[in-house]
Amino acid sequence: MATGRRPHPGGDTDVPRRDGAVRRLTPNDLTTLLSDRGPAPMNIAAVLVVDGGSRLDPSAVVSAVRDGAQQVPRLRQRLRAAPFGCGRPYWRDDDRFDVARHLTFEQVESDEALLDRAAELACHALPRDRPLWAAHWFSGLPGGEAALVFVTHHVLTDGIGGLAVLAALSDDTPAIPVAHAGASAPTRRALATEAWHDRLAGVRSVGPRLRLVRSGLHDLGARRERPRLCPRTAFNRPTGPRRRVAVLEAPLGEAIAAAHRHGATLNDLLLSAVAGAMGRALADRGEPVDSVVLSVPYSSRTSTTPGRLGNETGVVPFRIPVGTDALGRLERVAELTRQQRGRPRAASAAPLGVVFRGLARAGLLQWFVDHQRLVNSFVTNVRGPSDRLTFCGREVTRLLPIAVTPGNVAVTFDVLSYAGTLSVCVVTDPDVVADREPLMAHLRDEVDLLLR
């Protein structure tokens, strides 16, 4: 059955080549994999709400997902551990790949039920004996809508790469002919040889790497002054295996215009609103704080292709005052982020990777993330497509992000702009934050204040 995908006009851009090269995890990927030690896996998910999707034949959905997987090599590859001394884990084609092992069909009757199931699925560990992703099709939504919930392990890609995967699943990316003749598995000798070449290359680039580490330490606050610990709050307790999701949506154009009126960016506006909402919610609980520390991921790339996924992201923590008025706070955030511009993006991944990998190998990483006093929350903002995607010939009306964060951060904010709408997904651990409504109400108030 036709899925609406356009034929590729020609050429072999991004066609995976069977050149025998070993596709290893990058150090950033390895940090992500080793950090997956908590009761909830480090998964990321996207919810694509499809207009009239409930009227689609299931076979059309299967074909669309299968066609999309054909365009993304990583969706057909398993993660394999290399023998001792043979380098980092690597990606290898899954000889048993079958889209039926990754795609399920269910019924839901409301948007709230859809979000609850999406959060549940994002917290479900993906089997390691197959490619690290799963797709779930939900029909029965009001108005005949349906939704595709796509879940991947974070080691497979970051947010920028996730958009490339979603584009490949949609009708809007031309189909690319991909050869699937299986290559022979690399021998132990080949793995060891390639690993030593990689190590020698690392030695030769030690100078630029040290400069990147120095820049990353600067991003993390290791400057002349002694870094301050973030406040202790009720939102910072060890998290468990469950999450819930609530969504706040606003007109994207209005949000950008409001930020620009005050010499700020959209990201500045979001950080200001989140900090204000968290401060007010904590004050309601009898835990007033003068500031909160929000960690913001920065990617080293603005876009990528289905053939180049992985993680290329670092973080920058911002200490934001909560006692000032909304506009005063926005001005302060804009000042902080201006100081960050012009610096190498994602530089903090280098020093953080060294520390996290060392803690993981020592068996201390889970204790560290459960007791850290570096950040109060994470705010991830990804710029999505400006035009609506289509899936099986039908428009994707909403696109919502969900990320599962381990450790003692029980409230996170995942933001995506899509087709004129700004969506803020507030992800909470219900065992730590039993009542999220006060926080959501304060976030709506803060956003409304800034938009006005």
C-alpha positions, 0 to 999 in steps of 0.5 A: 500500500502506498505510504505517500513517500516521494521517490528519490530523484537520484544520487547516493547522498548518505547511502551507507557504504559497505567499506568495512569500516567499524562504526564505533560509539563516540566518547560522547555516546559511550558516556551516555551508555555508561550513564544508563544505570538507574531504574528508568532507562535513558530513552528519548521519545517523540509523539507524532499526532496524525490527522485522520490517522485512525482511518489508516489501514495498519498495513500502511503504518507498517510500510511507512515505518519499514520504509523509514527504517530503510533510510536510517542505517542505525535503525537496522543495527545492533550495538555490540561489545568489542573484545577486551583491548579492541576498543569501544562498542560498535554498531553491527547490522542485525541479521534478524532485523524485522520491523514487526519486532519493533512496531505495536498497535494499541487503542487509546481514547484521549490525549491524556491517556496517550501521554500517559502511555507515551511516558510509560513506554519511554520508561521501558527498557529496550531489548539489547538483542535488536536495534535500540528503538520501538514504535507504537501506533495508537488509534482511537483518539478524538476526531479520528486522530492517531499517534505514532510514539517513537522511542529510542535509546539515547545512545542511538542519537541526540535531539538533533539526530532524532529530528533526522530520524523523524524526517526519514519516517515521514513522507517528506524525505525522499526515499533513498535506495540503500544496498543491504548486502550484509558485510562480514563481521569484523575479526578480533584482529581488525577491531584491535588494529582499528582501535589502535589507529584510533588511539594514535589519532587521539594522541596526535590531537591531544593539543586541541583536545586539551583546549576543548577540555579547558573550554568545557571546564569554563562552561561548567563554572570552573573559573576563578571563583569557586563553583556554588552548589545548587539549592536543595529542593523537593524536586531533587530527590532520587527518581524511580522507574516512572514518569508523567508528561504534561504539555504547555503549548504557545504560539511560536511567533508570539514567543519569539517576538516577545523575546526579541522585544527585550533583546533576548532569544526564545531560549532565554524566554524559556529559561526565565519562565521555567526558573520563575515557575520552579521558584514559585512552586517551591515557595508554595511548598515552603521551600523558598530559594533565591535561584535555581540552576538549569542545565541547557544542552548545546549541540555542536551541530544544527542539523544532521542526516539519517546516516550520521546520528550519535551524540554531539552534545554538551551542557551549560548550567545557568544559575538564574535568580527567581526573586526578581520580576519576570522581565528582570529575570529575562534580562539577567538570563539574556546577559548570561547566555550572551556570555556563552555565545562565541564559545565552542559548542558542546565543549563540556562533553569532554570533561564531563565524559572523563568524569562520568566514565570514571565514576561508571567504571568505579561503580559510583555513577548512580550514587553520584547522580542520585546525590548531585548538587550541580543542577536543579533541572534540565531544559532542552530546546530543539528547533523542529520543522517549520512546516508540518510533516506528513505520515502516510499522506496525512498531516502530523498536527502535533510533535511532542518530545519526551526525554527520560533523565536519571538521577535526582532531577525529578522535573525536566522540561523538553521543548520543541518548536514545530509548525508555528507551535511551541510545545513545552513537555514537563516530565515529572517523576510522580513518586517525587512530585505527586502534584504537578498542577501547581508547577504547570499553573505557574509555568503558564502564568510565567509564559503569559507574562512574558508573552504580554 
